[in-house]
Amino acid sequence: MTQPPGQQPPQGGFGAPYDPPPGSVQPSSPPPPGYGSVPPPGQAAGPYGTPVQPGPYDAPTQPGPYGVQQPGPYDAPTQPGPYGYQAQPQPGYGYPPQQQPPQQQPPQPGGGGFFRGRRGTVIGAVLAVVLLAGSGIWLATSRGDDESNPTAKASADPGPSSTGGGGDGKAGDQDQGTRDLRAEADALNAKRRPGEAKVLWLQEGGVDVPRNGSDVYGPWIVGDTIVKAMLHTLSGYSVTDGRQKWSLRMPSNLCAAPSQATADGKIVLGIKSGHGDQAFCDALQMVDLTTGKAGWHKTYERQGAWDGLSHVAMAINGDTVTVGRTTRTDAFRVSDGKVLWGELPGNCQPFGFASGPVAIAATSCQTAADDHKEQQVQRIDPVTGKVQWTYKVKKGWQVAQFYSASPPVVSLKQDDKWAILVLNENGTYRSQLVGGTEDYVTECDEDLLTDGRSLDNCLGVTADDRAVYLATKPDPAARRPANKVVAFDLNTGRTKWKAAAPAGQTMMPMRVEGGRLLMYVAAEKNKGGGIASLPPTGGTPQMVLRHPAAAAAVERDFSLSRVAYANGRCFLVQARISGIDDEAEKSMRSIVGFGS
């Protein structure tokens, strides 16, 4: 959410500080020892930890919520929206998308992997001191009493073609395409320099997609198989050579998917019931990603206008898959499709979860005005639906993304303002990030996908038990634009260290693994990308996997893609397939893999 040239925010003046309502923090268990007792030197007592210093634009301090002096991030002057235009209501965050469910005409209100793209930048000033508060929007859905047998069937023999495509082309064309792509990979590898990885394989779109293109879901890596889904087909490929291992045709087009599968490689996908204008995102299909075999299939009920028009947000926590929408979430057991829970007691309902071992949810509370503008962050037992703790977000703010579930790190937005909140493991307030004068960038599902949008699938930010790691936006005025990765202290929200990317390149945090921060380094002209790492103390990034410079042009064509790194291999997968004509769609590179 960057400001366009010449429209930077004025210096100073953020307005009144955040004042949380009484009882805004409701932990189900007492705070950890030492929390909230005697503050460390230089810190003020209270749930907000350290007093926040003047913001990046030297705004005058104002009385804080508990006598702490803080810059006032709220009621700031309106500024241009996240992509240079005035912010408009966004589908899925309090405003349903323009989609009509069958026989329903309500009024129209105004790997997984990670994205690599050119969207989602945010100014550091707004990041500096905005504390949270939210607005509601998606919710889990479903009744799921349709126990019909699976209708998806595996293709008889997908064959060895690395061009994939769900069987839309002739076998001879696919074989020729495979040979051409292998020859292209061989030619690139012949130009490799010492220390550079190989191009393992390339794949084309291979499919005539609808006029406006098609979203791609995934990738999911299970063992030696990488899986992607597009239109109505789920396909698995060998990670080593791109050979198509299986292909599975869905009963209808896909419309949502979790960012992660279960530990044993099972996933539940959102698919549409019906076809054409009558297709509606209200069905689920379980698939074993290891074998490509279809499991259970069922539909669920979407109730009312808000539910019927909202996007679907899916997540997997253990053996539970949740299906979130504006007014409720429904939970099913992944292994057999059993309904676990649906609408929860009270007027606050979860609308989206983060996948992973810890199930934290964004919750929307019904208000008298029916505007779904009061939100919460909750930890919920994925099997029973029991709420374990609740953090109330300030009214008018909305939960946009979960950057981490453990520790809980939450992205909050209000119009063109942005805040990043860190909670303790028991749901109490810990800190908010102080951005300083840098501009920061994240790239998430919401920036591209038009149907299902996960709340936990971002590139450019991650966290561990030491810090939150965030990417800065490159300086466009620099001759060779590069960026930095900044580590923020979990307890204070302040900068711990900054690390510069390789000259002329940008790097985006992915995850922490083995005690080291892993980052994707983007390719630039005549410079290959790759995977780099940093120790917890920062320093100079070390390349873990260096992509060949000869393939830089190919890599740069994946400008809106997801990045997956596992077992020493890096994969870029286009997040959307489109083209000016059918041939361009079919020939568009959809996956490229790098490795030893």
C-alpha positions in Angstrom: 0.0 0.0 0.0 2.4 2.6 -1.2 1.7 6.2 -1.9 2.0 7.3 -5.6 4.8 9.7 -6.5 4.0 13.2 -5.3 1.3 12.1 -2.9 3.3 11.2 0.2 1.5 11.8 3.5 2.0 15.1 5.2 4.5 15.4 8.0 3.0 14.9 11.4 -0.5 14.7 12.8 -2.0 11.2 13.2 -5.1 12.2 15.3 -6.3 10.6 18.5 -4.6 7.5 19.9 -6.2 4.1 20.1 -8.4 3.7 23.2 -9.5 0.0 23.6 -12.9 -0.6 25.1 -13.0 -2.1 28.6 -12.5 -5.9 28.6 -10.9 -5.8 25.2 -8.5 -8.6 26.0 -10.1 -11.8 27.3 -7.5 -14.5 27.8 -8.8 -17.9 28.9 -5.7 -18.5 31.0 -3.6 -16.1 33.2 -0.7 -14.2 31.5 2.7 -15.9 31.6 4.9 -15.2 34.7 6.2 -11.7 34.7 3.8 -10.4 32.1 2.1 -7.2 33.1 3.8 -7.1 36.5 6.9 -4.9 36.9 7.8 -3.3 33.6 11.4 -3.3 32.5 13.3 -0.1 32.8 12.1 2.6 30.4 8.8 0.9 29.8 5.4 1.8 31.1 3.0 -0.7 32.8 -0.1 -1.8 31.0 -1.0 -4.1 28.1 0.8 -2.0 25.5 4.3 -2.6 26.8 6.8 0.1 25.8 5.6 3.7 25.1 5.7 4.3 21.4 8.1 7.0 20.4 7.2 9.8 17.9 6.2 8.3 14.5 8.1 8.4 11.3 6.8 11.8 10.4 7.7 13.4 13.7 4.0 13.6 14.7 3.5 15.3 18.1 2.8 12.8 20.9 -0.6 12.7 22.5 -1.9 11.1 25.7 -2.0 7.3 25.2 -4.7 4.9 26.3 -3.2 4.4 29.8 -1.3 7.6 30.2 1.5 6.4 27.9 2.6 9.0 25.4 2.0 7.7 21.8 1.7 9.3 18.4 -2.0 9.1 17.4 -2.4 6.9 14.3 -6.1 7.1 14.1 -8.2 9.7 12.4 -5.3 10.5 10.1 -6.0 12.4 6.9 -7.4 10.2 4.2 -4.7 9.1 1.7 -4.7 7.3 -1.6 -5.5 3.6 -1.4 -3.0 0.7 -1.5 -2.4 0.7 -5.2 -2.4 4.4 -5.9 -6.2 4.9 -6.2 -8.7 5.8 -3.6 -9.6 2.8 -1.4 -12.9 1.3 -2.2 -14.9 -1.4 -0.3 -13.3 -4.7 -1.0 -15.3 -8.0 -1.5 -14.7 -10.3 1.4 -14.1 -7.7 4.0 -17.5 -6.4 4.9 -18.7 -6.1 1.3 -19.7 -9.1 -0.6 -18.4 -9.7 -4.2 -20.5 -9.2 -7.2 -21.7 -12.8 -7.5 -25.3 -13.9 -7.6 -26.2 -17.3 -6.0 -28.8 -19.3 -7.8 -32.4 -18.0 -7.2 -31.2 -15.3 -4.9 -31.3 -11.6 -5.6 -30.0 -9.7 -2.6 -29.1 -6.0 -2.9 -25.5 -5.3 -4.1 -23.5 -3.4 -1.5 -21.1 -0.8 -3.0 1.7 -24.6 0.3 1.7 -24.1 0.4 3.5 -21.5 -1.6 3.8 -17.7 -1.5 3.2 -14.9 -3.9 5.9 -13.2 -5.8 4.4 -10.1 -7.5 4.3 -6.3 -7.8 1.4 -5.7 -5.4 0.6 -5.0 -1.8 3.1 -2.3 -0.8 2.5 -0.4 2.4 3.9 2.8 3.8 6.0 2.6 6.9 4.3 5.6 8.5 1.0 3.9 8.8 2.7 0.8 10.0 4.4 2.8 12.8 1.7 3.0 15.4 -1.7 1.8 14.5 -3.0 -0.6 17.0 -5.9 -2.7 15.9 -9.5 -2.8 15.5 -11.6 -4.4 13.0 -14.4 -5.0 10.9 -15.9 -8.3 9.9 -16.2 -10.1 6.7 -15.9 -13.8 5.8 -17.4 -16.7 7.6 -17.4 -20.3 7.6 -20.1 -22.0 5.9 -21.8 -25.2 5.4 -24.3 -27.7 6.6 -22.7 -30.5 4.7 -25.5 -33.1 5.0 -24.9 -34.2 1.4 -23.1 -37.5 1.8 -23.0 -38.3 -2.0 -20.2 -40.3 -3.4 -17.2 -38.6 -4.9 -17.7 -37.6 -8.5 -14.1 -36.7 -9.3 -12.2 -39.4 -11.1 -8.6 -39.9 -11.8 -7.5 -39.9 -15.4 -6.6 -43.3 -16.7 -3.1 -42.5 -17.8 -1.9 -39.0 -17.6 1.3 -40.0 -19.3 4.8 -38.5 -18.8 4.1 -35.1 -20.3 5.5 -32.2 -18.3 3.2 -29.9 -20.2 0.2 -31.1 -18.2 -2.9 -29.2 -19.0 -5.7 -31.7 -18.0 -5.9 -33.4 -21.3 -7.0 -30.5 -23.5 -4.4 -31.1 -26.2 -3.6 -34.0 -28.4 -1.1 -36.5 -27.2 1.3 -35.8 -30.0 1.2 -32.0 -29.3 1.9 -32.7 -25.6 4.8 -34.9 -26.5 6.3 -32.3 -28.8 5.7 -29.6 -26.1 7.5 -31.8 -23.6 10.5 -32.2 -25.9 10.7 -28.5 -26.6 10.6 -27.6 -23.0 13.3 -30.2 -22.1 15.4 -28.8 -24.9 15.0 -25.3 -23.5 16.0 -26.4 -20.0 19.0 -28.2 -21.5 20.1 -25.0 -23.4 19.8 -22.9 -20.2 21.8 -25.4 -18.2 24.5 -25.5 -20.8 25.2 -21.8 -19.9 25.4 -22.4 -16.1 28.2 -20.7 -14.2 30.0 -22.4 -11.3 27.9 -22.6 -8.2 24.6 -22.1 -10.0 21.7 -24.6 -9.7 20.1 -26.3 -12.7 16.7 -25.6 -14.3 15.1 -28.9 -13.4 12.1 -28.6 -15.6 9.7 -26.2 -17.3 5.9 -26.5 -17.8 3.5 -24.6 -20.0 -0.1 -23.7 -19.2 -1.3 -26.1 -21.9 -4.9 -25.1 -21.5 -7.4 -22.8 -23.3 -8.6 -20.9 -20.2 -11.7 -18.6 -20.0 -11.6 -15.1 -21.6 -10.4 -13.4 -18.4 -7.9 -16.1 -17.4 -7.9 -18.6 -14.6 -6.6 -18.6 -11.0 -4.1 -21.3 -10.1 -4.3 -22.9 -6.6 -1.4 -24.4 -4.8 1.3 -25.5 -5.1 1.4 -28.2 -2.5 4.5 -30.4 -2.2 3.9 -33.9 -0.8 6.9 -36.2 -0.8 8.3 -36.2 -4.4 5.1 -34.7 -5.9 4.2 -31.1 -6.5 0.5 -30.4 -7.1 -1.3 -27.5 -8.6 -5.0 -27.0 -9.4 -6.6 -24.9 -12.1 -10.1 -24.6 -13.6 -11.5 -28.1 -12.9 -8.3 -30.2 -12.8 -5.9 -31.1 -10.1 -2.5 -32.3 -11.3 0.6 -33.9 -9.6 4.1 -33.8 -11.1 7.4 -35.3 -10.2 9.6 -32.7 -8.4 12.7 -34.0 -10.1 11.7 -34.0 -13.8 8.2 -32.6 -14.1 6.7 -35.8 -15.3 2.9 -35.8 -14.7 2.2 -38.5 -12.2 -1.5 -38.1 -12.1 -4.4 -35.8 -13.1 -7.8 -35.6 -11.4 -10.9 -34.0 -13.0 -13.2 -32.2 -10.6 -17.0 -32.3 -11.0 -16.9 -28.6 -11.6 -14.5 -25.6 -11.4 -12.5 -24.9 -8.3 -13.3 -21.8 -6.3 -11.3 -22.1 -3.1 -8.4 -24.0 -1.4 -6.4 -24.0 1.8 -2.8 -22.9 1.7 -1.7 -26.2 3.3 -2.6 -29.9 3.2 -2.7 -32.2 6.2 0.5 -33.9 7.5 -0.4 -37.1 5.5 -1.1 -35.2 2.2 -4.9 -34.9 2.2 -6.6 -31.7 1.1 -10.2 -30.5 0.8 -10.9 -28.1 -2.2 -13.8 -25.8 -2.7 -15.6 -26.4 -6.0 -18.7 -25.1 -7.6 -21.9 -26.9 -7.8 -23.5 -26.5 -11.3 -22.0 -25.0 -14.4 -22.0 -21.7 -16.2 -24.0 -18.8 -14.7 -25.7 -21.2 -12.3 -22.4 -22.4 -10.8 -22.1 -21.6 -7.1 -19.2 -22.1 -4.6 -20.9 -24.4 -2.1 -19.3 -27.9 -2.6 -16.2 -29.6 -1.2 -14.0 -32.4 -2.6 -11.4 -34.3 -0.6 -8.3 -35.5 -2.5 -5.2 -37.5 -1.5 -2.4 -35.5 -3.0 0.0 -38.5 -2.8 -2.0 -40.7 -5.1 -4.4 -38.3 -6.9 -7.4 -40.3 -5.7 -10.7 -38.5 -4.9 -12.3 -39.0 -1.5 -15.5 -37.7 -0.1 -17.6 -35.0 -1.8 -20.5 -33.0 -0.4 -22.3 -29.7 -0.6 -23.0 -27.2 2.2 -25.7 -24.6 2.5 -24.9 -20.9 2.2 -27.5 -18.8 4.1 -28.6 -15.3 3.3 -27.2 -12.5 1.2 -24.0 -11.9 3.1 -23.1 -15.5 3.2 -24.2 -16.2 -0.4 -22.1 -13.3 -1.8 -19.0 -13.5 0.2 -15.7 -15.1 -0.8 -14.8 -18.4 0.7 -11.7 -18.7 3.0 -10.5 -22.2 3.7 -7.8 -23.5 6.1 -6.6 -26.9 7.5 -5.7 -27.4 11.1 -4.9 -31.0 11.9 -7.7 -33.2 10.6 -10.1 -30.3 10.4 -10.9 -28.1 7.3 -12.8 -24.9 7.9 -14.8 -23.1 5.3 -15.2 -19.4 6.2 -17.6 -16.8 4.9 -19.1 -13.5 6.0 -21.5 -14.8 8.6 -20.2 -18.2 9.7 -17.6 -20.9 9.5 -18.3 -24.6 9.1 -15.8 -27.2 10.0 -15.5 -30.8 8.6 -13.2 -33.7 9.4 -10.7 -34.0 6.5 -10.5 -37.8 6.8 -14.2 -38.6 6.4 -16.1 -35.4 5.8 -18.0 -35.5 9.1 -19.5 -32.2 10.1 -17.7 -31.0 13.3 -19.4 -27.7 14.0 -21.0 -24.8 12.3 -22.5 -21.5 13.7 -21.1 -20.8 17.1 -23.0 -19.4 20.1 -23.3 -15.6 20.2 -23.3 -12.9 17.6 -19.5 -13.2 16.8 -18.6 -15.8 14.1 -15.2 -16.7 12.6 -14.8 -15.9 8.9 -11.3 -17.3 8.2 -8.6 -19.3 9.9 -4.8 -19.6 9.5 -3.7 -23.2 8.5 -1.3 -25.0 10.6 -1.0 -26.6 14.1 -2.4 -23.6 15.9 -5.9 -22.6 14.8 -6.4 -18.8 15.1 -9.3 -17.2 13.5 -10.6 -13.8 12.4 -14.1 -13.2 13.8 -16.8 -10.8 12.8 -19.4 -9.6 15.2 -22.9 -8.7 14.0 -23.9 -5.1 14.9 -27.2 -3.3 14.9 -26.3 -1.5 11.7 -25.6 -4.9 10.1 -22.3 -3.6 8.8 -20.1 -6.4 10.3 -17.5 -3.8 11.4 -16.5 -5.2 14.8 -13.8 -7.9 14.6 -11.8 -10.1 16.9 -8.8 -12.5 16.8 -9.6 -15.8 18.5 -7.9 -19.1 19.1 -10.5 -21.8 18.5 -10.3 -25.6 19.0 -10.7 -26.8 15.4 -12.4 -30.1 16.5 -15.0 -28.7 18.9 -15.3 -25.0 17.9 -14.7 -24.0 21.5 -13.2 -20.5 21.8 -10.0 -20.6 23.9 -9.2 -16.9 24.0 -10.4 -13.7 22.4 -8.7 -10.4 21.5 -11.1 -7.6 20.5 -10.0 -5.4 17.7 -10.9 -1.7 17.7 -14.1 -0.9 15.9 -13.5 0.2 12.3 -10.4 -2.0 11.8 -10.5 -5.3 10.1 -8.3 -8.4 10.2 -6.6 -8.6 6.8 -4.1 -11.4 7.1 -2.4 -13.7 9.6 1.3 -13.4 9.2 2.0 -16.0 11.8 -0.1 -18.2 14.1 2.6 -18.9 16.7 3.5 -16.3 17.7 0.2 -14.6 16.7 1.1 -11.8 14.2 -1.9 -10.1 12.6 -2.2 -7.6 9.8 -5.0 -5.0 10.4 -6.3 -2.5 8.0 -8.6 0.5 8.0 -9.1 2.1 4.6 -5.6 3.1 3.6 -4.0 2.6 7.1 -2.1 -0.5 8.1 -1.0 -1.9 11.4 0.8 -5.1 12.4 -0.1 -6.5 15.8 1.8 -9.1 17.9 -0.1 -11.0 20.6 1.1 -13.3 23.3 0.3 -17.0 23.0 -2.7 -16.5 25.4 -4.2 -13.8 23.3 -3.1 -10.7 25.3 -1.6 -7.7 23.6 2.2 -7.9 23.2 3.3 -5.1 20.8 2.7 -3.4 17.5 5.4 -2.9 14.9 7.0 0.5 14.6 7.8 1.0 11.0 10.0 4.0 11.0 10.6 5.7 7.7 10.8 2.6 5.5 8.1 1.5 3.1 7.2 -2.2 3.5 5.7 -4.7 1.1 3.8 -8.0 1.4 2.3 -10.1 -1.3 -0.8 -12.1 -0.4 -3.6 -14.2 -1.9 -5.9 -11.2 -1.6 -3.8 -9.3 -4.1 -4.7 -11.6 -7.0 -7.2 -14.4 -6.5 -10.7 -13.5 -7.5 -12.4 -16.5 -5.8 -11.2 -18.2 -2.7 -8.8 -16.1 -0.6 -6.7 -17.6 2.2 -5.9 -15.4 5.2 -2.5 -17.0 5.7 -0.6 -17.0 2.4 1.8 -14.1 2.2 5.3 -13.6 0.9 7.5 -10.9 2.3 6.7 -11.5 6.0 7.2 -14.2 8.6 7.9 -14.6 12.3 9.5 -16.9 14.9 10.0 -16.8 18.6 12.6 -14.0 18.2 11.2 -11.5 15.7 8.8 -10.5 12.9 10.7 -10.3 9.6 9.4 -7.9 6.9 10.6 -6.8 3.5 11.0 -3.2 2.5 10.0 -1.8 -0.8 12.9 -1.0 -3.2 13.7 2.6 -3.8 12.4 3.3 -7.3 14.8 6.2 -7.7 17.9 4.1 -7.2 19.9 3.2 -10.2 19.9 -0.5 -9.2 16.9 -0.8 -6.9 17.3 -3.3 -4.1 15.6 -3.7 -0.7 16.2 -4.8 2.8 14.7 -7.3 5.3 14.0 -5.8 8.7 13.6 -7.8 12.0 11.3 -6.4 14.6 11.5 -7.3 18.3 8.3 -9.2 19.4 8.2 -7.4 22.8 8.7 -3.8 21.7 7.8 -3.8 18.1 11.0 -1.9 17.3 13.7 -2.7 14.7 16.4 -5.1 15.8 18.4 -5.2 12.6 18.3 -4.6 8.9 19.9 -6.7 6.2 20.5 -5.6 2.6 19.6 -7.7 -0.4 22.3 -8.5 -3.0 23.0 -5.5 -5.1 20.3 -4.7 -7.6 17.9 -7.4 -6.3 15.1 -7.8 -3.9 14.5 -10.5 -1.2 11.3 -11.5 0.5 11.1 -13.5 3.7 9.4 -16.9 3.4 9.8 -18.8 6.7 12.3 -19.6 9.5 13.7 -23.1 9.2 16.5 -24.7 11.2 17.1 -21.4 13.1 17.7 -19.4 9.9 15.5 -17.1 8.0 14.8 -18.2 4.4 14.1 -15.6 1.7 13.3 -15.7 -1.9 15.7 -13.5 -4.0 14.0 -12.2 -7.2 15.8 -12.4 -10.5 16.8 -9.3 -12.3 18.2 -8.6 -15.7 21.1 -11.0 -16.3 21.0 -12.0 -12.6 19.3 -15.2 -11.5 17.2 -15.4 -8.4 17.3 -18.0 -5.7 16.9 -18.8 -2.0 19.0 -16.9 0.6 19.3 -17.3 4.4 20.1 -15.1 7.4 21.0 -16.0 11.0 18.8 -14.7 13.9 21.3 -11.8 14.3 21.1 -10.5 10.7 24.2 -9.8 8.7 24.9 -10.5 5.0 22.5 -12.9 3.3 24.1 -16.2 2.2 22.8 -17.9 -1.0 21.4 -21.4 -0.3 20.3 -22.0 -3.9 21.4 -19.8 -6.7 19.3 -19.9 -9.9 21.2 -19.7 -13.2 21.7 -16.2 -14.6 20.9 -17.7 -18.1 17.4 -18.4 -16.9 16.8 -14.9 -15.5 14.5 -13.9 -18.4 12.4 -17.1 -17.8 12.3 -16.4 -14.0 11.3 -12.8 -14.5 8.3 -13.9 -16.6 6.9 -15.3 -13.3 6.1 -11.8 -12.1 2.9 -12.9 -10.3 3.7 -16.3 -9.0 4.0 -18.3 -5.8 7.3 -19.5 -4.5 7.7 -23.0 -2.9 11.0 -24.2 -1.5 11.5 -27.8 -0.2 14.3 -30.3 0.0 16.8 -28.1 -1.8 14.4 -27.3 -4.8 12.7 -24.1 -5.6 9.6 -23.8 -7.7 7.8 -20.8 -9.1 4.2 -21.4 -10.0 2.1 -18.8 -11.9 -0.8 -17.7 -9.7 -2.9 -16.9 -12.8 -2.8 -18.1 -16.4 -4.0 -15.7 -19.1 -3.0 -14.5 -22.5 -3.9 -12.4 -25.5 -5.1 -15.4 -27.4 -5.5 -19.2 -27.0 -1.9 -19.9 -28.1 -0.5 -17.4 -25.6 -2.5 -19.0 -22.8 -1.3 -22.5 -23.7 2.4 -21.5 -24.1 2.6 -19.4 -21.0 5.2 -20.8 -18.6 3.2 -22.2 -15.6 5.9 -23.8 -13.5 9.7 -23.7 -13.4 11.8 -25.7 -11.0 15.4 -25.2 -9.9 17.7 -27.5 -7.9 20.9 -29.6 -8.0 
